[in-house]
Amino acid sequence: MKATGIVRRIDDLGRVVIPKEIRRTMRIREGDPLEIYTTKEGEVIFKKYSLLGGLEDFAAQFCDTLSRNTDFTAAITDRDSIIAVAGAPKRELLGKTVSERLEKLMEQRQVWSWQEGDAPVQACVGVEGYFTAVAAPILCAGDVLGLVLFLGEEGVAAGEAEHKLAQTVASFLGKNMEN
């Protein structure tokens, strides 16, 4: 744990403000759920909560199936990082932060496919060689939970089958989260 040197008071309703610098650094947005932990030493810890976080094994099975049936690396993300991957070494991508461009695609709430002439979209911050061919948002009750991705080399476009597969898996995961 790292001390920030920032001190905040709790108001009469039990609220505390998380400073903007920390929210930006930790990628905490308005409306993001936070999980609260306590320790025996009296510490209160806030951790970003990921609805998809509990589905890593399930998501990994989907990725494995998608990767085996296409020529692409398959990945599933939550809002911040890759939670499951198949078709590439896991240590290269698993747990890595999604790129800003992918965050923007997520917010558009539409399936996106790379086309000739489009700028390449890197999958992760600081990871070279993995570019997005298809990105399908996982929507649950109107909220974006993450993405289903097909990743490949720069300049490689996915076909209609991969587009539909990503859309179908994203829809399934979104509906699964509603139940």
N, C-alpha and C positions, 0 to 999 in steps of 0.2 A: 504494500500500500504506500502511496506517495502523498506527502503533505503538500497542500497548495498554499497554505498561509492565509487563506480566505476564511473569515468568520462571518456567520450569518445568524441572526436571531429568529426564533420561532414566534410567529404571531399568535394572537389569541384564539385562532381557529386551528392551530397546530401546523400551519404551513411554513415552509422554508423555501427561499428562492435559490435555485441553482444558477450560479453566475453564467452569463452568456458565453464567456470564454470556455468554460468547462463544457457547456452544452454543445458548442461548436466543435471542440476537440473530440468529444465523445460521440458526436453525431446524434445528439438527442434532440428530437423535434417536438414541437407542440403536439400534444395528444399521444406521444409515445408512452406505452406502459412501462413502468419501472417496478421491479420486484424489490421488496425490502427484506433485508437480512439483519439479524442481530448476532453479536458475539458475546461470549461470557465476560469479556473485558469491557462491556458496555458500549461497543461500537455499533453504529447503525450504518448499514451499507446499502446503497441503491445500486441495482444492476439492471441494465436494459433487459426487458423481457421480450423474448421472441416466441410468438405463437408456433412458428415452425420448428423451433429449437428442439421440441420433444419428438419430432418426426425424423431425426437423422437416419435411423436404420431403414425406415420406410422409404424415405427419399433416396437413400443409397441404392435400394433395390430398383426403384424407378430408373435412376441414372444408369445402372448397370444394364438394364433391359434396353433402354433407349440407345446407349452407346453400342451395344452388340448388334443392334438392328439398323444402324446408320453408320456413316463414315465420319461421324463427329464425336467430340468429347461432349458428354452431357453433364450438366451441373444444375443444381437447385440452390437458390440463395434465399436468405431472409432479407430484410431491408438493408442490412449492412455488410454481410459477408456470405461466402459460399459455405453451405452446410452439408452438401453432398456432391460427389463428383465421381465419374467413371470414364475411362478411356484416356486418362492421363495420370501421371504419378500424383497420388493424393497429396503428398507433402508440398507439391508445387502450388496447389490451388485451394485445398481445404482450409477454411478459416480465414482466408485472405479477404481483405476489404474490397467491395465492388467499386468500380471506377465511377467517377462523377457522371460520365456519359450514360452509364447503365442506370444510375439513380434517376436521371432525367427521363430515360426511356420508361422506367418503372412508373413515374408520375403521369406519363401520357396514357397509361391504362389500356394500351392497345398492343396487339402482337406486332413486333417489328422484325423485318428480315432485311439483311444487308443486300443491297443491289449494286450493280456495276455503277461506279461514279460516286457512291456514298463514301464518306470518310470512314476509315476502319474504327471500330469501337473495341478498345481493349477491355478485357473482362475484369481485371483486378489492378489495384494500385501496386506499382512496383514489380509486376510480373509480366515479362515480355513473352511474345510468341503465341498468346491465346486471344483470338479475336472472336467477337460475337457474330454468328451467322444468323441466329434467331433468338429473340428474347420475348417470352410470353409472360405477362404479369399474372401472379396468383392473387385473385381477388376474393375477399370474404366479407360479406355484408357491406360492400362498398369500399372497404379498406384494402390497400395494397399490402400484401404480406411478404412478397418476394418475387422471384422470377424463375422460370424454367428456361434454361439456356442450352443452345447448341453452339459449341465453340470449335473453331478450326483455324487454319492458317490465314494470314492476311490475304484478302482478295478472293476467298472461296465462298461462293454463295450456296445457300441451302435450297433444296427443292420444295415443292408444294407439300410433299409427304412430311418433311421435317417441320414445316410451318404448322401443319395440322396436328402432328404429334405433340409438339410443344404446347399448342393451344389446348388440346384435349387433356394433357397431364396437368396443366395449370388449372383448368376448370375443375378437374377431379379433386385436386388438392384443396382448392378453395371451397368446394362443396363439402369435402370431408371435414374441414375446419369449422364449418357452420354447425355441424352435428355434435 
